[in-house]
Amino acid sequence: MKKIAGILMILALILFAVGIYKAMNLPPSPEPTLRNNYRIIFFHLPSAITSFTAFTVTMISAIVFLRSRDIKWDIIASSSAKVGFFMITAALISGSIWAKVAWGSYWNWDPRETTVLILWFAYAAYFALRASIDDAEEKAKVSSIFAIFAYVTIPLSYISTRIFFSLHPSTAQIGLKIGMPLGMVITAFLLMYVAFMIVDTEISKIELKITQ
């Protein structure tokens, strides 16, 4: 499994390097306020997509755990949430940098910004909850239930720009064809996610055996 994780990480780094190289060679955006600053999207969007993917895996794993009571599914849920939380933090920070350039302020209480912040707090609470419970079975049960309810913040943040007026731009507004390099970076982030999951779940299983 470690070899698979290593291969995936190497592929991810290659894709990331090529994708970023292609992104850096794209022309400036015709949008006056964006110009070269739009390139942050090559970090911001992959981070957001990977976090949504990771939290979806957490929710599915939580449901499977509650049905099967197999602790391995709680390990998967927790490991996936770790990646999701790191990535949504990266998306929040890079989004704030974008906001400063495009809108003049790091924080504007835009619907997407606000709902993603709610999402961030929901999963911060998930980890606080896990840390507060010592018994492995009880921790898995309670945090699984919480993870299922916390998942509502994912579709909420996604559709927020469609429900409310939002300054948040779409990739079409950049005015350039960024599909190939962006797709390569997104794939790289997802491969890194899978590689981390393989390693972290194995470590978590070993730690669980030691404590039992």
GIZIBEL-V810414 format. One record per residue. N is the residue number from 1. PHI is phi in radians with two decimals (NA if undefined). OMEGA is omega in whole degrees, -180 to 180 (* if undefined). Layout:
# GIZIBEL-V810414
n: [N,N]
phi: [PHI,PHI]
omega: [OMEGA,OMEGA]
This chain:
# GIZIBEL-V810414
n: [1,2,3,4,5,6,7,8,9,10,11,12,13,14,15,16,17,18,19,20,21,22,23,24,25,26,27,28,29,30,31,32,33,34,35,36,37,38,39,40,41,42,43,44,45,46,47,48,49,50,51,52,53,54,55,56,57,58,59,60,61,62,63,64,65,66,67,68,69,70,71,72,73,74,75,76,77,78,79,80,81,82,83,84,85,86,87,88,89,90,91,92,93,94,95,96,97,98,99,100,101,102,103,104,105,106,107,108,109,110,111,112,113,114,115,116,117,118,119,120,121,122,123,124,125,126,127,128,129,130,131,132,133,134,135,136,137,138,139,140,141,142,143,144,145,146,147,148,149,150,151,152,153,154,155,156,157,158,159,160,161,162,163,164,165,166,167,168,169,170,171,172,173,174,175,176,177,178,179,180,181,182,183,184,185,186,187,188,189,190,191,192,193,194,195,196,197,198,199,200,201,202,203,204,205,206,207,208,209,210,211,212]
phi: [NA,-1.12,-1.14,-1.08,-1.07,-1.13,-1.12,-1.09,-1.17,-1.12,-1.06,-1.09,-1.15,-1.15,-1.07,-1.09,-1.10,-1.17,-1.07,-1.18,-1.06,-1.14,-1.13,-1.21,-1.69,-1.30,-1.25,-1.08,-1.21,-1.18,-1.24,-1.00,-1.38,-1.74,0.83,-1.47,-1.21,-1.12,-1.11,-1.10,-1.10,-1.28,-1.92,-1.14,-1.18,-1.03,-1.10,-1.14,-1.11,-1.14,-1.14,-1.10,-1.10,-1.10,-1.21,-1.16,-1.09,-1.05,-1.11,-1.10,-1.12,-1.11,-1.11,-1.09,-1.08,-1.11,-1.46,-1.78,1.06,-1.54,-1.10,-1.08,-1.28,-1.21,-1.09,-1.10,-1.05,-1.16,-1.10,-1.17,-1.14,-1.04,-1.11,-1.01,-1.18,-1.08,-1.24,-1.24,-1.14,-1.10,-1.16,-1.11,-1.16,-1.17,-1.16,-1.17,-1.12,-1.02,-1.07,-1.09,-1.27,-1.42,-2.08,1.53,-2.58,-1.17,-2.40,-2.23,0.94,-1.13,-0.92,-1.18,-1.02,-1.16,-1.22,-1.19,-1.13,-1.06,-1.01,-1.03,-1.16,-1.08,-1.43,-1.13,-1.14,-1.02,-1.26,-1.11,-1.12,-1.08,-1.21,-1.51,-2.04,-1.53,-1.16,-1.08,-1.14,-1.14,-1.04,-1.11,-1.16,-1.15,-1.21,-1.15,-1.08,-1.10,-1.07,-1.14,-1.25,-1.14,-1.11,-1.04,-1.22,-1.21,-1.07,-1.06,-1.20,-1.21,-1.58,-1.02,-1.30,-1.62,-1.48,-2.02,-1.10,-2.44,-1.42,-1.05,-1.46,-1.75,-1.11,-1.14,-1.26,-1.19,1.47,-2.34,-1.51,-1.98,-0.99,-1.13,-1.09,-1.16,-1.08,-1.17,-1.22,-1.05,-1.06,-1.07,-1.11,-1.18,-1.15,-1.11,-1.06,-1.11,-1.05,-1.09,-1.03,-1.06,-1.20,-1.19,-1.16,-1.14,-1.11,-1.11,-1.13,-1.14,-1.09,-1.14,-1.13,-1.14,-1.37,-1.42]
omega: [178,179,178,179,179,179,179,180,178,178,180,-179,178,179,179,-179,-180,180,179,177,178,180,-179,180,174,178,176,177,175,177,-175,-177,-176,-178,-180,-177,-179,-174,177,179,180,171,-175,-176,176,178,-179,-179,180,179,179,177,-178,-180,175,176,177,-179,180,-180,178,178,-180,178,-178,179,-173,-175,176,-173,-180,180,174,177,178,180,-179,180,180,179,177,179,-179,-178,177,-177,180,174,178,179,178,-178,-179,177,178,177,176,-178,180,-180,-173,-172,175,-179,-180,-179,-175,-176,172,-179,180,178,-175,-178,176,176,176,177,-179,-180,180,-178,170,177,178,-180,176,179,179,-178,-176,-177,-177,-178,-174,-179,180,178,-179,-178,-176,-178,176,178,180,-178,179,179,-180,-176,179,179,180,177,179,-180,-179,-175,-176,-178,179,-180,-176,174,-176,174,-175,-176,171,180,180,-178,180,176,180,176,-175,-173,-175,179,179,178,179,180,177,178,179,179,-180,177,176,177,-180,179,178,-179,-180,-178,-174,179,178,178,-179,178,178,179,180,179,-179,-176,-178,*]
